[in-house]
Amino acid sequence: MMLALRPNCECCDRDLPPESPLALICTYECTWCRDCAETKLGMTCPNCQGNLVPRPIRPPAMLAKHPASTERKHRPERCA
């Protein structure tokens, strides 16, 4: 199964394209930008309480074969 590579931060809705080094994920692929993860979330996913780690960057050839998700999740209430 491939990572979804979700397109945005669930907290601030910032765009996080597949090649972004600013994207962080938890074990369930909840996706956050580095700024929100560090300043609002304490590097812990508010959905599962798991740690946040850098999201891998899929190589371009594989991204063409297995595109990133276009499904946006925006839940700013989780970042209060």
N, C-alpha and C positions, 0 to 999 in steps of 0.2 A: 504494500500500500504506500502511496506517495503522500508526502506532506501537502496540505492544501495550499500553503503559501497565501494566506489571506491578505487582502489588499489594503488593510487599514488598521490603525490603532483602535482598539475597542473603547478606549478612554476618550481621546481627543479627536478621533476620526481622521487623523493625519494619514495621508497616503503613504503606503509602504510597499513600493514595487518589489518584485521578486529579488532584484539585485541589491536591495537596500541593506547596508550594514547596521542600520538603526533598529531593525526589527528584532524583537525578543519574543520567545514563545515558552509556554509551559508544556507539560507532558500531554495535555489535551489539545495543543495547538492554539490555545487562546493567544491572541497576538497583540502586542503592545509596542509603542515606540520607546526608545531608550529614555527619553526625557520623562515620560509619565512613569515608566518602571522605576526609575531612580528617585524622582521627586515626590510622587504620589503613592506609589505602591510598595516602596521598600524592597523591590526586587522579588516580590511574592505575588503570585496570581491571586486576585481577590475571589475568583470563581472556585478554585480547587485548593488554594493555600500552598501550591507547589512552587518551587523556585523557577525563576525566569532565566533563560539562557539565550545566547545569540541564535537566531534562526539561520540554518544553513542556506547558502546561496546555490541554487541549482544552475549548473553550467548551461549556457545558451542553447547548445544543441539538444540537451535533454529538456529544457524549458519549451522548445518548439514541439517536442514529441509529447510532453506532459505539461500543458500550460498551468499557470497559477490560477487559483480560484478568483472569481469575480464577486463572490458573495461577501458583502460588507456586514460587519457586526459592530454596532455602536451602542455601548451601554455605559454612558457617562455616570450613571448613578452608582456603578460599581467602584468608581474612583474617588468617591467623596472622602 
